[in-house]
Amino acid sequence: MASSRHVAIVGGGITGLATAFALHEQAAQAGLPVSLTLIDADPAWGGKIVTHHVGDLIIEAGPDSFLSQKPWAIELCAKLGLSEQLINTNVLQKKTFVFSRGRLRELPEGLVIVVPTRLGPFLRSGLLSWPGLVRMAMDLVIPARRSGGDESLASFFRRRIGREAFERVVEPLMAGIYAGDAEQMSLSATFPRFRELERRHGSLIRGMLAARHLPTGRDRSAGPPRTMFVTLREGLGTMVDALVSRLSKSGVTLMPGRRVVGLRARSGQPAKGTNAIRLEDGTAVSADAVVLATPAYATAELVRPLNDSAAELLKAIPYASTATISLAYEVGEVGSTVKGFGFVVPRAEGRDLLAATWSSMKWPNRAPATRTLIRCYVGGIGRDALLKLDDGPLVRRVQEELASMTGLAAEPTYVEVNRWERAMPQYTLGHLQRLDEIQKSLGPYPGLYLAGAAYHGIGIPDCIRDGTETAAAVLRDFAAGNRPHV
Ligand SMILES: Cc1cc2nc3c(=O)[nH]c(=O)nc-3n(C[C@H](O)[C@H](O)[C@H](O)COP(=O)(O)OP(=O)(O)OC[C@H]3O[C@@H](n4cnc5c(N)ncnc54)[C@H](O)[C@@H]3O)c2cc1C
């Protein structure tokens, strides 16, 4: 019988939790004796996923939903017995707006992610000028760029659909997800699908039209119909609670509130793959494999004792700081300022607000019928000066922005500010190459694995997939003799 192996996972955000869950599940299925320890510096599990229940309000401090087309989060919910709690966005009020040239303009229907598949609604929306529309349609005739190499998001979309469509539609929707700067973001690392559409179809519009006829993730899973974004009835924190409860029942050693300060290879023999984890309180945890599911800048300091160049490469992954400001109003005070899910604000507008979500309109039970819950998003690369303000002036600034953009001048009855310092990893130009170099630098340290939002996708489904694949790699390497993996 194989001897028992011990895996330590550092970081109890969704990636670390999903890694531990998948390790336990996959080891049990394979009949492998594996024990697990999950360590987090914070006393609370979940990392960026934080749900607050405040009276009859459900406030998401961090993420509020996830993409249903990427199946990994929905699949994890099913394994956790949470499928019944998954909820769709409100189909009756599904409009989204862009604040552009002084007013809110509806994002046209038929816009698949950011590329129009029906031109009619786009023409009627007034979002783009006539020359802007003509330039966008030139995507159909502009030849595809065949040369390889990375390209910034801004350069790619300006080249294909023109400056106006890029600034007014692509930038706020796509760069906004990362709170990033499209001029610096890597297309290959963030939205490789668009490069692929250009290569295959010679045009984004033609590519999106062709893609409409392919089966979707929903068709394949045969589950109930899902809207593009879904969440959990009582908030995303439910998923964290369910994971922690399962892990605890499965005998995983949970160590919340314990900061890891570094790694060292035991007996100076890193090639044998046994790593010791040093904790801030002076104690250590030994393990046959270590998964670091921490933000890249934290991971950098943990691996520095092993390899300085890996640490520098990890440190070079930039992070954006943001804040969410949730405001609750009496419903009569808000009126019908925005009839939809909310709006995004293009960087070109030069405003402080990145986006605002009418949470109680978007989801069925974020607030009772008598209240309206609005969540504002500020910060991001090049727009974070505002975050230096204390809570009071920050909230006032956000209220001024809301008033001038939507006419909402009422005083909220509840306000909550959640600050996220260095929270959103930025996949800047050359990101994928940087990951290769990190992998090479950590080559001599078998049994060491990196996972999380900093590498192959920042969305919750991507983090879950990364954790699940990392778990599979750990078990594969146990079977074959340890090998590194990033
Ligand atoms: C405001 C905001 C809104 C977002 N909205 C969405 C959304 O709507 N949909 C979506 O899909 N995604 C969204 N995201 C992105 C998504 O939430 C994150 O990318 C994802 O949750 C990151 O998970 P993670 O486990 O990789 O990292 P984290 O959640 O950052 O977890 C890392 C963990 O490591 C721990 N740690 C750090 N250093 C140490 C140490 N030295 N020792 C021990 N532990 C340590 C931390 O305490 C933390 O718990 C949003 C993010 C933010 C900030």
PDBQT file of the ligand as one rigid body, heavy atoms in Angstrom, charges set to zero:
ROOT
HETATM    1  C1  LIG A 501     -14.019  43.985  -5.774  1.00  0.00    +0.000 C 
HETATM    2  C2  LIG A 501     -13.874  42.726  -6.588  1.00  0.00    +0.000 A 
HETATM    3  C3  LIG A 501     -14.912  42.317  -7.415  1.00  0.00    +0.000 A 
HETATM    4  C4  LIG A 501     -14.789  41.134  -8.158  1.00  0.00    +0.000 A 
HETATM    5  N1  LIG A 501     -15.838  40.728  -8.898  1.00  0.00    +0.000 NA
HETATM    6  C5  LIG A 501     -15.821  39.506  -9.480  1.00  0.00    +0.000 A 
HETATM    7  C6  LIG A 501     -17.005  38.939 -10.015  1.00  0.00    +0.000 A 
HETATM    8  O1  LIG A 501     -18.084  39.543  -9.950  1.00  0.00    +0.000 OA
HETATM    9  N2  LIG A 501     -16.920  37.709 -10.589  1.00  0.00    +0.000 N 
HETATM   10  C7  LIG A 501     -15.753  36.986 -10.613  1.00  0.00    +0.000 A 
HETATM   11  O2  LIG A 501     -15.746  35.866 -11.145  1.00  0.00    +0.000 OA
HETATM   12  N3  LIG A 501     -14.619  37.481 -10.055  1.00  0.00    +0.000 NA
HETATM   13  C8  LIG A 501     -14.626  38.710  -9.482  1.00  0.00    +0.000 A 
HETATM   14  N4  LIG A 501     -13.501  39.187  -8.861  1.00  0.00    +0.000 N 
HETATM   15  C9  LIG A 501     -12.257  38.412  -8.933  1.00  0.00    +0.000 C 
HETATM   16  C10 LIG A 501     -12.270  37.218  -7.975  1.00  0.00    +0.000 C 
HETATM   17  O3  LIG A 501     -13.050  37.512  -6.849  1.00  0.00    +0.000 OA
HETATM   18  C11 LIG A 501     -10.846  36.896  -7.497  1.00  0.00    +0.000 C 
HETATM   19  O4  LIG A 501      -9.946  36.873  -8.597  1.00  0.00    +0.000 OA
HETATM   20  C12 LIG A 501     -10.785  35.548  -6.795  1.00  0.00    +0.000 C 
HETATM   21  O5  LIG A 501     -11.744  35.488  -5.754  1.00  0.00    +0.000 OA
HETATM   22  C13 LIG A 501      -9.371  35.343  -6.239  1.00  0.00    +0.000 C 
HETATM   23  O6  LIG A 501      -9.300  34.109  -5.559  1.00  0.00    +0.000 OA
HETATM   24  P1  LIG A 501      -7.897  33.523  -5.047  1.00  0.00    +0.000 P 
HETATM   25  O7  LIG A 501      -8.208  32.393  -4.144  1.00  0.00    +0.000 OA
HETATM   26  O8  LIG A 501      -7.007  33.251  -6.215  1.00  0.00    +0.000 OA
HETATM   27  O9  LIG A 501      -7.208  34.717  -4.260  1.00  0.00    +0.000 OA
HETATM   28  P2  LIG A 501      -7.656  35.422  -2.906  1.00  0.00    +0.000 P 
HETATM   29  O10 LIG A 501      -9.109  35.455  -2.773  1.00  0.00    +0.000 OA
HETATM   30  O11 LIG A 501      -6.898  36.705  -2.907  1.00  0.00    +0.000 OA
HETATM   31  O12 LIG A 501      -7.091  34.460  -1.761  1.00  0.00    +0.000 OA
HETATM   32  C14 LIG A 501      -5.738  34.453  -1.381  1.00  0.00    +0.000 C 
HETATM   33  C15 LIG A 501      -5.661  34.120   0.085  1.00  0.00    +0.000 C 
HETATM   34  O13 LIG A 501      -4.272  34.056   0.464  1.00  0.00    +0.000 OA
HETATM   35  C16 LIG A 501      -4.174  34.515   1.792  1.00  0.00    +0.000 C 
HETATM   36  N5  LIG A 501      -2.780  34.891   2.060  1.00  0.00    +0.000 N 
HETATM   37  C17 LIG A 501      -2.074  35.900   1.489  1.00  0.00    +0.000 A 
HETATM   38  N6  LIG A 501      -0.819  35.914   1.991  1.00  0.00    +0.000 NA
HETATM   39  C18 LIG A 501      -0.725  34.883   2.881  1.00  0.00    +0.000 A 
HETATM   40  C19 LIG A 501       0.311  34.378   3.708  1.00  0.00    +0.000 A 
HETATM   41  N7  LIG A 501       1.541  34.939   3.726  1.00  0.00    +0.000 N 
HETATM   42  N8  LIG A 501       0.057  33.316   4.502  1.00  0.00    +0.000 NA
HETATM   43  C20 LIG A 501      -1.174  32.725   4.497  1.00  0.00    +0.000 A 
HETATM   44  N9  LIG A 501      -2.198  33.175   3.725  1.00  0.00    +0.000 NA
HETATM   45  C21 LIG A 501      -1.973  34.231   2.929  1.00  0.00    +0.000 A 
HETATM   46  C22 LIG A 501      -5.145  35.684   1.846  1.00  0.00    +0.000 C 
HETATM   47  O14 LIG A 501      -5.527  35.967   3.183  1.00  0.00    +0.000 OA
HETATM   48  C23 LIG A 501      -6.301  35.181   0.988  1.00  0.00    +0.000 C 
HETATM   49  O15 LIG A 501      -7.311  34.577   1.750  1.00  0.00    +0.000 OA
HETATM   50  C24 LIG A 501     -13.588  40.368  -8.102  1.00  0.00    +0.000 A 
HETATM   51  C25 LIG A 501     -12.549  40.786  -7.260  1.00  0.00    +0.000 A 
HETATM   52  C26 LIG A 501     -12.683  41.928  -6.503  1.00  0.00    +0.000 A 
HETATM   53  C27 LIG A 501     -11.567  42.330  -5.577  1.00  0.00    +0.000 C 
ENDROOT
TORSDOF 0
